């Protein structure tokens, strides 16, 4: 990138340039530009999105170079996080609406998804069971261990719910020969939404053609601490109603609790525990309205 950057500086003749993460902002008399490392050729994606009536991405000024892309620089206004999330939801619902179609798949496709999620559930069950056994055997529990032991049943219930729902999802979908896919941004977070003269999503390097559920899962896992996601999810499903098997898959994937990482100190470990436990409780509150009082979800979580 360094060589291309020097060439681009000579072309655009910036009066100032600023490093922002892996990107470089060039401020010039003819406009501002941002140079980012090229992970994937997004020009074909942008052309397709324009053909579908979706243009909420930064203008690609130069895609001819091997290692970098040059984009227009979009200055964003400050706004409340909840409002940003609603705006992202509107954009993503529009993206999915305009690019979705039904793709033929084999039964092996669903089986592979089922086995992958099942493996993840079993791993987390074994992981948390081991932590419980080790913690329970301590004569004097540390604050973080006591915190985990008190909430272990909640983690275990979430995993039991995922396990049962996954089996039901597979029974629901395994006979299908088609599945709905769309262009998926696959990197959604509040920091990837900009609103100036127009609103855009940035960082499309990880885009996929896959189930729309992925975008909701990514956004939720990235922002669950920052926003109340219930209204945003309801807003999305009003604008782009999820099919029954998509909704079930969404709830399975977001209910899977994060792995409890090891902290460097007792204080940090307590904070890590709190985040994971908070995730489980917030997710339960989020999905509870979509299940009846007698449903397994309310019994399990």
Steps between C-alpha positions, in 0.01 A plus 500: 500500500787741576611518137145555371443762768799702384380477138151614601641789700681615188177473297260669745754742655340515848565797725444266795478126554389313809547138602180338632559138591611324182353776284644835389291814451621742234374858521541678168378815326280281275338301782584251772579135435567193710746227403440153638679167449320285244376171644243430231406661169179679592449679168297209362289498817437875477393471137257225592359697793446805280314282251271393787432858607729503805781757509567548870876450489790744454584581139788290371735752338779264393486118509776443244779433748593156626544580867278800579167661417435874495159613627330832547529612862162525673478739795243374750288701741463403865174336596358279782600135483139382503421720201808372319389143559153572360659655192730200453201268534314696231799478266556130558131419456511692172818319393349160574170588333670613181751216468324192641413196293448128549801284426491125437692301760555136587405339829872487583496880526260496793672199653833681498347805673330274754818309580707817527262665748452174690877469536519853634223433752670181622833679530347777711314248716819308574689826554254637754451162669876479554513854640217411736666182625831679559331795672274280713800303627668815638484524878500879496358643180638820353248778420513416128452128565206566734353734238526226237360226725195711582422547131608162363141371484405795278782426258410133498131575437590722203703216349220249561260735323736530202542123485125432495424784257775382266346152480162658424657729240658204323172308495333810357755563225662170403250417228528840330675528165531880499611763747472876500825690461591865452801727493623500860727779626644258760676770703223706655569735790414856588846618395436375146201731453561856383246772438591828336346633181388140452517185711742220421631173634877460484734199525343265246811282471336204676175500302332168420207360307337314787211496745390851610508373857878549506472878496262504796722266700811708432330827587354360821823341622695819425253743658292318764665702778431831327138479389160355576474265202134400548353795310764472228425131446127566486565782253709271278246220496222744408701620200645158407297218660712200586382155399437258785826308453696827475349634822576177684860502375538863607386427854730199526806693385446802722414287804831314482697661784854622437789296630617619841856618434774498764576841651841625611376595846211431733344838423520447124364147538196634686443752221525226235257284697258791531503562125425136418228476765350831387497367143299194605242701696464766229453235233237319704305825535535562127362170375245426774215693330533279193411190704183420690497462877484125465780478245823319570690827487341625817555169672859469394645848531 
